[in-house]
Amino acid sequence: MQLDVVNSENQKVGSVDIRDDVFGGWINGGLMWESVVHANAADRSGTHMTKNRALVSGSGKKPWRQKGTGRARVGEIRNPLWRKGGTVFGPQPRSYDFRLPKKVQRGALRSALAEKVRDNALIVVDALSAEETKTKAAAELLKRLGCEGKAVLVDVVADEKLSRSVRNIPGVSLVTTSKLTAREVLDAKKVVATPSALARLQEALQ
């Protein structure tokens, strides 16, 4: 399979060969779903917390004696059965992250890229760099390439000036091939990559 390579002016300057078994294979929706769930779970802060009977404020004194009053026995006012008492089995700080096999991650990324190739949403540009740190120039570059809305730019090594230029554009990010995930590819309308980035991804995903 061949893809056209364009420059910053969206003019064809060549072509690049990609493997059909990597970028044109079967699209596995189940693997992509697992990868997205894993990424969303890892991003959860997990800082929620409720106070149990040991943490809620209040006295630990027994309100009244155990027997003889005719009322129900109570040990303290922090009892979970009482109003303003502690919470039983409430949420505590935790991490929602879990281990996802590397084969599943690679398969999900392979399927996500194959879906973009099928939908003609993968743009190969000869270079991803900027002469100066300027958001307006980066926005004009994306407009010339036909990227409207969310887009992910992929390169082997991220250009610092371009990275700073696109970080103020909503929905646009510049990532390296080693940190690219299936969620980022699926969430973007367009994927812009360099030939070297495609070669690196092809080597890692085959």
C-alpha positions as CSV (number, residue, x, y, z in Angstrom):
1,M,0.0,0.0,0.0
2,Q,1.3,3.5,-0.9
3,L,0.4,6.8,0.7
4,D,1.1,10.2,-0.7
5,V,3.6,12.4,1.1
6,V,2.9,16.2,1.2
7,N,4.8,19.2,2.3
8,S,3.6,22.1,4.6
9,E,1.8,23.6,1.6
10,N,-0.2,20.4,1.0
11,Q,1.7,19.7,-2.2
12,K,2.6,16.1,-3.1
13,V,6.4,15.6,-2.8
14,G,6.6,11.8,-2.9
15,S,5.1,8.6,-1.6
16,V,5.7,6.1,1.2
17,D,5.1,2.3,1.2
18,I,3.3,0.9,4.2
19,R,2.6,-2.8,5.1
20,D,-0.9,-4.1,4.5
21,D,-0.8,-6.4,7.5
22,V,-0.2,-3.4,9.8
23,F,-2.1,-0.5,8.3
24,G,-4.6,-2.5,6.2
25,G,-5.5,-5.5,8.4
26,W,-8.6,-6.5,10.3
27,I,-10.0,-3.7,12.6
28,N,-10.6,-5.3,16.0
29,G,-13.2,-3.2,17.8
30,G,-12.8,-5.2,21.0
31,L,-9.1,-4.4,21.4
32,M,-9.7,-0.7,20.8
33,W,-12.5,-0.7,23.4
34,E,-10.2,-2.3,26.0
35,S,-7.4,0.2,25.3
36,V,-9.8,3.2,25.6
37,V,-11.2,1.9,28.9
38,H,-7.7,1.3,30.2
39,A,-6.6,4.9,29.3
40,N,-9.7,6.4,30.8
41,A,-9.2,4.4,34.0
42,A,-5.6,5.4,34.3
43,D,-6.6,9.1,34.0
44,R,-9.1,8.9,36.9
45,S,-7.8,10.8,39.9
46,G,-9.4,8.5,42.5
47,T,-9.3,11.1,45.2
48,H,-12.9,10.6,46.4
49,M,-13.3,9.9,50.1
50,T,-15.9,9.6,52.8
51,K,-15.4,9.6,56.6
52,N,-16.0,6.5,58.6
53,R,-16.9,6.4,62.3
54,A,-13.2,6.8,63.2
55,L,-12.7,10.0,61.1
56,V,-16.0,11.8,61.6
57,S,-16.0,14.5,64.4
58,G,-17.8,13.8,67.6
59,S,-17.4,12.3,71.0
60,G,-16.7,8.7,71.7
61,K,-18.6,8.8,75.0
62,K,-21.5,6.4,75.4
63,P,-24.7,8.6,75.3
64,W,-26.5,6.6,78.0
65,R,-26.1,3.4,79.9
66,Q,-26.5,0.1,78.2
67,K,-29.6,-1.1,80.0
68,G,-32.6,0.2,81.9
69,T,-33.5,3.3,79.8
70,G,-35.9,1.5,77.4
71,R,-34.0,3.0,74.5
72,A,-31.9,1.2,71.9
73,R,-28.3,0.6,72.9
74,V,-25.8,3.1,71.5
75,G,-22.1,3.2,71.8
76,E,-21.3,6.6,70.5
77,I,-22.8,9.5,68.5
78,R,-20.6,8.7,65.6
79,N,-22.6,5.5,65.0
80,P,-23.3,5.0,61.2
81,L,-27.0,4.6,62.1
82,W,-27.2,8.1,63.5
83,R,-27.5,11.3,61.6
84,K,-24.1,12.9,60.9
85,G,-22.5,9.6,61.8
86,G,-19.8,7.8,59.9
87,T,-20.2,6.2,56.5
88,V,-20.0,2.4,56.1
89,F,-18.0,1.1,53.2
90,G,-17.8,4.5,51.6
91,P,-15.4,5.3,48.7
92,Q,-11.7,5.7,49.7
93,P,-8.8,7.1,47.7
94,R,-7.6,4.5,45.2
95,S,-6.1,4.0,41.8
96,Y,-8.3,2.8,39.0
97,D,-5.4,1.8,36.8
98,F,-5.0,-1.8,35.8
99,R,-2.5,-3.7,33.8
100,L,-3.3,-4.2,30.1
101,P,-1.1,-6.7,28.1
102,K,1.3,-5.1,25.6
103,K,-0.1,-7.3,22.8
104,V,-3.5,-5.8,23.4
105,Q,-2.2,-2.3,23.4
106,R,-0.3,-2.9,20.1
107,G,-3.3,-4.6,18.6
108,A,-5.6,-1.7,19.5
109,L,-3.2,0.9,18.1
110,R,-2.8,-1.2,14.9
111,S,-6.6,-1.4,14.5
112,A,-7.0,2.4,15.2
113,L,-4.4,3.3,12.6
114,A,-5.9,0.9,10.1
115,E,-9.3,2.5,10.6
116,K,-7.8,6.0,9.9
117,V,-6.1,4.6,6.7
118,R,-9.4,3.1,5.6
119,D,-11.3,6.4,6.2
120,N,-8.5,8.5,4.4
121,A,-7.9,10.3,7.7
122,L,-4.1,9.7,7.8
123,I,-2.0,12.5,6.3
124,V,1.7,11.9,5.7
125,V,3.7,15.1,5.8
126,D,7.4,15.3,5.0
127,A,8.3,17.2,8.3
128,L,6.6,18.4,11.4
129,S,8.5,21.4,12.6
130,A,8.1,25.1,13.1
131,E,10.5,28.0,12.6
132,E,9.1,29.9,15.6
133,T,6.7,29.4,18.5
134,K,3.5,30.9,17.2
135,T,0.1,29.4,17.5
136,K,-1.3,31.3,14.5
137,A,1.3,29.8,12.2
138,A,0.5,26.3,13.5
139,A,-3.2,26.8,13.0
140,E,-2.5,28.0,9.4
141,L,-0.4,24.9,8.8
142,L,-3.2,22.6,10.0
143,K,-5.7,24.5,7.8
144,R,-3.5,24.0,4.7
145,L,-3.3,20.3,5.5
146,G,-7.1,20.0,5.8
147,C,-7.2,19.3,9.5
148,E,-10.3,20.7,11.0
149,G,-11.3,19.9,14.5
150,K,-9.4,17.4,16.6
151,A,-6.0,16.2,15.2
152,V,-3.0,14.3,16.5
153,L,0.5,15.0,15.1
154,V,2.9,12.1,15.3
155,D,6.7,12.2,15.0
156,V,9.6,10.2,16.2
157,V,11.0,13.2,18.2
158,A,8.6,16.1,18.9
159,D,9.7,19.5,17.7
160,E,9.7,21.8,20.8
161,K,8.6,24.9,18.9
162,L,5.7,23.1,17.2
163,S,4.7,21.5,20.4
164,R,4.4,24.8,22.1
165,S,2.6,26.3,19.2
166,V,-0.2,23.6,19.0
167,R,-0.8,23.2,22.7
168,N,-3.1,26.3,22.7
169,I,-5.2,24.9,19.9
170,P,-8.2,22.9,21.3
171,G,-8.2,19.2,20.4
172,V,-4.7,19.3,18.8
173,S,-1.7,17.5,20.3
174,L,1.8,16.5,19.2
175,V,3.0,13.2,20.5
176,T,5.9,10.9,19.8
177,T,5.6,7.4,18.4
178,S,6.6,5.8,21.7
179,K,3.7,7.5,23.5
180,L,1.0,7.2,20.9
181,T,-2.1,5.4,22.1
182,A,-5.2,4.0,20.4
183,R,-7.4,6.5,22.3
184,E,-5.6,9.5,20.9
185,V,-5.9,8.1,17.4
186,L,-9.6,7.3,17.7
187,D,-10.4,10.6,19.3
188,A,-8.9,12.6,16.5
189,K,-10.5,13.3,13.2
190,K,-7.2,13.5,11.4
191,V,-3.8,11.9,12.1
192,V,-0.8,13.7,10.7
193,A,2.4,11.7,10.7
194,T,5.9,11.9,9.2
195,P,7.4,9.0,7.1
196,S,9.9,8.3,9.8
197,A,7.1,8.1,12.3
198,L,5.2,5.6,10.1
199,A,8.3,3.5,9.7
200,R,8.8,3.4,13.5
201,L,5.2,2.5,14.1
202,Q,5.3,-0.1,11.4
203,E,8.4,-1.7,13.0
204,A,6.8,-1.7,16.5
205,L,3.4,-3.0,15.4
206,Q,4.3,-5.7,12.9
